[in-house]
Amino acid sequence: MNFSRKTLVASFCKLLEAVELEMGTTGLSPMEAVQEIYLYLPREGYLDG
């Protein structure tokens, strides 16, 4: 998949309004944090992988 950073972040912001999620982001760039969330959500059944 090829998403722009702006599109990816905007999509996750909308999704996270409905999903309660807390994660530590110390030492992560914004893109790394989005990647962690992107991997977490399908693993936990919030998104189809």
N, C-alpha and C positions, 0 to 999 in steps of 0.2 A: 504494500500500500504506500502511496505517496501523498501525504497530507502536508499542507503548510503548517507551520508552528501556530499561526494565528487561528486557523480553522480547528486544529486539534485542541488547543487550549479552550477556545470558545465552546466547542462541543462538550468537553469535560466539565466546564463550568455549569452548563445547563443540566447535565446529568447529575452532577453533585448536589444540585439544589434538591433533588429527590432522594439521594442516597446519603445517609449519615456515615461519614468516614473521617477518621482522625489518623494522621501519620506525622512522624517527625521528618522534617525536611532539612535539618542541619547538615550542611556539607553537600547538599544536592542542588544542582542547577534547576531552574524551572522546568526545562525539558526532561531532565532525569526524574523529577517528581511526577510529571505527567506520564512518563513511561512506566513507572512503578504502579501508578493507578491503572493504567491501560492493561497491565499484566494481571493485576489483582482482580479487577471486576469480572472478567470471564471465569477465572479460577473459582470465584465465590458464587457464580451463578447469576450475576447481575446482567451480564451480556452474553450473547451467543458467541462462542469462540470462533 
